[in-house]
Amino acid sequence: MHTLLMVLLVIVSLALIVVVLLQSGKSAGLSGAISGGAEQLFGKQKARGIDLVLHRITIVLAVLFFILALAVTKV
């Protein structure tokens, strides 16, 4: 049981790292507004769906990570 939990924890950890690295940086928002990011206005709507999905996947993986980490310490 302990081995199964550890394997799941490693898989969830790696998936969480990948999903976080796939997300776009939020610091580009202010610099894009100042430097005239009008050309990104229409492209941002398309990418917003992908960012929303990645955000939700990140939340689910983070919750799974904490649950598995607590389960590993209890076993």
BAMAR-116198 format. One record per residue (C-alpha): residue number from 1; z, x, y. Coordinates in nm, 4 decimals. Last residue first. Example, Ala and Ser with C-alpha at 12.3 -4.5 7.8 and 13.67 -1.06 7.14 Angstrom:
2
+-------+----------+----------+----------+
! volum !       up !     east !    north !
+-------+----------+----------+----------+
!     2 !   0.7140 !   1.3670 !  -0.1060 !
!     1 !   0.7800 !   1.2300 !  -0.4500 !
+-------+----------+----------+----------+
! end
This chain:
75
+-------+----------+----------+----------+
! volum !       up !     east !    north !
+-------+----------+----------+----------+
!    75 !   0.6477 !   0.0781 !   0.4767 !
!    74 !   0.7921 !  -0.0138 !   0.8150 !
!    73 !   0.6252 !   0.2751 !   1.0028 !
!    72 !   0.2844 !   0.1879 !   0.8602 !
!    71 !   0.3240 !  -0.1778 !   0.9574 !
!    70 !   0.4055 !  -0.0843 !   1.3180 !
!    69 !   0.0925 !   0.1297 !   1.3408 !
!    68 !  -0.1116 !  -0.1448 !   1.1738 !
!    67 !   0.0050 !  -0.4072 !   1.4240 !
!    66 !  -0.0505 !  -0.1704 !   1.7169 !
!    65 !  -0.4035 !  -0.0800 !   1.6029 !
!    64 !  -0.4946 !  -0.4413 !   1.5269 !
!    63 !  -0.3950 !  -0.5411 !   1.8812 !
!    62 !  -0.6008 !  -0.2536 !   2.0228 !
!    61 !  -0.8986 !  -0.3463 !   1.8036 !
!    60 !  -0.8927 !  -0.7068 !   1.9242 !
!    59 !  -0.8634 !  -0.6049 !   2.2895 !
!    58 !  -1.1419 !  -0.3477 !   2.2588 !
!    57 !  -1.3696 !  -0.6024 !   2.0891 !
!    56 !  -1.3118 !  -0.8364 !   2.3833 !
!    55 !  -1.4024 !  -0.5675 !   2.6364 !
!    54 !  -1.7084 !  -0.4625 !   2.4369 !
!    53 !  -1.8302 !  -0.8229 !   2.4343 !
!    52 !  -1.7751 !  -0.8556 !   2.8090 !
!    51 !  -1.9490 !  -0.5260 !   2.8771 !
!    50 !  -2.2492 !  -0.6400 !   2.6749 !
!    49 !  -2.2647 !  -0.9677 !   2.8641 !
!    48 !  -2.2274 !  -0.7900 !   3.1980 !
!    47 !  -2.5212 !  -0.5629 !   3.1199 !
!    46 !  -2.7712 !  -0.8417 !   3.1878 !
!    45 !  -2.5947 !  -0.9578 !   3.5047 !
!    44 !  -2.5725 !  -0.6008 !   3.6352 !
!    43 !  -2.9481 !  -0.5544 !   3.6193 !
!    42 !  -2.9959 !  -0.8175 !   3.8885 !
!    41 !  -2.7610 !  -0.6596 !   4.1394 !
!    40 !  -2.8396 !  -0.3006 !   4.0457 !
!    39 !  -3.1241 !  -0.2800 !   4.2966 !
!    38 !  -2.8837 !  -0.3936 !   4.5666 !
!    37 !  -2.6550 !  -0.0949 !   4.5017 !
!    36 !  -2.6702 !   0.0247 !   4.8571 !
!    35 !  -2.4600 !   0.3397 !   4.8774 !
!    34 !  -2.1424 !   0.1526 !   4.9719 !
!    33 !  -2.1626 !  -0.1152 !   4.7015 !
!    32 !  -2.2589 !   0.1331 !   4.4315 !
!    31 !  -1.9739 !   0.3646 !   4.5320 !
!    30 !  -1.7302 !   0.0762 !   4.5064 !
!    29 !  -1.8421 !  -0.0387 !   4.1614 !
!    28 !  -1.9088 !   0.2989 !   3.9997 !
!    27 !  -1.5372 !   0.3469 !   3.9301 !
!    26 !  -1.5489 !   0.0790 !   3.6587 !
!    25 !  -1.7068 !   0.3110 !   3.4043 !
!    24 !  -1.9296 !   0.1568 !   3.1414 !
!    23 !  -1.7914 !   0.0869 !   2.7980 !
!    22 !  -1.9302 !   0.2800 !   2.5005 !
!    21 !  -1.6432 !   0.5307 !   2.5076 !
!    20 !  -1.3891 !   0.2520 !   2.4652 !
!    19 !  -1.5823 !   0.1093 !   2.1707 !
!    18 !  -1.6060 !   0.4481 !   1.9976 !
!    17 !  -1.2357 !   0.5254 !   2.0402 !
!    16 !  -1.1356 !   0.1812 !   1.9132 !
!    15 !  -1.3618 !   0.2173 !   1.6086 !
!    14 !  -1.2035 !   0.5546 !   1.5286 !
!    13 !  -0.8537 !   0.4110 !   1.5564 !
!    12 !  -0.9433 !   0.1024 !   1.3517 !
!    11 !  -1.0790 !   0.3212 !   1.0711 !
!    10 !  -0.7762 !   0.5535 !   1.0824 !
!     9 !  -0.5337 !   0.2600 !   1.0759 !
!     8 !  -0.7196 !   0.0966 !   0.7881 !
!     7 !  -0.6950 !   0.4196 !   0.5864 !
!     6 !  -0.3236 !   0.4481 !   0.6671 !
!     5 !  -0.2594 !   0.0870 !   0.5678 !
!     4 !  -0.4398 !   0.1363 !   0.2372 !
!     3 !  -0.2456 !   0.4554 !   0.1672 !
!     2 !   0.0876 !   0.2828 !   0.2361 !
!     1 !   0.0000 !   0.0000 !   0.0000 !
+-------+----------+----------+----------+
! end
